[in-house]
């Protein structure tokens, strides 16, 4: 299915919010993510989806909202998919616990315009 940029942004936002809500409501810590294989699997699918939608946003849209680090977000997906065994879970934990809330706020601002 072909999505518009707005549809992709909505899907990115929805996946980010659902992941962050799950992590928060279930009191998942960085330590849990670093040491629990099931937690690693749990965060991987939303991050795949977020990265895939980011990768497929139009160049014009990304340029118009250059305050978001689109290439890094798509890069996380690429690394998870193509080098899963080499995944640095410290980086993924930082993404989930530190960068995801920032992305959610940035997306809210874009969507509210």
N, C-alpha and C positions, 0 to 999 in steps of 0.2 A: 504494500500500500504506500502510496506517495503522500507524505505529510507536508503541510505548509510549515513555514518557520514558526508561526504562532502555535500550531498544534504540537510541534516538537518541543517548544519552550514549555508548554503546559505539561507534556509528558515528562520532561526533565524535572520540572518542579514537583510533580506528583511523586515521582520515584524518590527524589531527594527527601521530600517531607515524610513519606512513608518509612524510609530507612531510618531517618533521624528520630522519628517518633518511636519506632520499635526499639532502637538503641536506648533512648531515654526512658521509655516506660518499663523496660525490662532491666534497667540498671546495668547495662553492659558496659564494662570498663575497657580501657585500652589493653590491660592485662588479659582480659577475657579474649579479646580479639587476637592478641598475639599468641595465645596458648591453646585456644579451642578451635579445632578444625571445623566443627559445625558452625561456629560463628563466622569463620572465614568464608565458608560456603554461603552463608546467609547474606553477607554483604556483597559478595561477588556479583550476583545477578542484577541487583539494582545499579551497581557501578557499571556493569556491561551496558545496560540499557541507557543509562545517562550518557555514557561515552559514545555510544552508537548514534544517538540522536544529536549530540553535539557535533560529531564528525559530519553529519549530513545536513547541518544548517547551511544556508547559503553563505557564500563569501561576503556578500553585501551586508547580511544581517550581523555576521561576526564583526565586521569592520565598524558597523554602526554602534555596536555595543562592546567596544574593545576593552572596556574596564574589566571584563570577565576573561579569565585565562583559558580560552576555548581549547587551544592546542594542548595544554597540560591535561585538561579533563579528558580529551580524546586519547591522549597518550596513556593515561591510566588504564583505560579500557584496552588499548592495544597491548600493553604489557600483561594485563591479566589474562587476556585471551591467548596470546602467542608465546608467553613465557611464564605460565602459571607456576611451574615448579621453581622458577627463579624469583618469585614475587618477594619483595622486601615488605614484610607485614608491618614493620615500623612506619614505613611511608604510608601504607594504606590506612593504618590506624590514625596517623596525622590527618590524612584526607578526610576520614569519616568524622573524627572528633573535632577537628579545628577548621577545616576548609568547607565542609558540607554546610554548617550553619551560615557561613558567609555567603556561599553560593545561593542558598535559599533566600536570603535577604536581597541579594543582587537581582535574582529572578523576580522577586515580588516587585521591586522597583520598576523593572522593565515591563512587567505585566500590568502595572497600575497606570502606565503612561497612555 
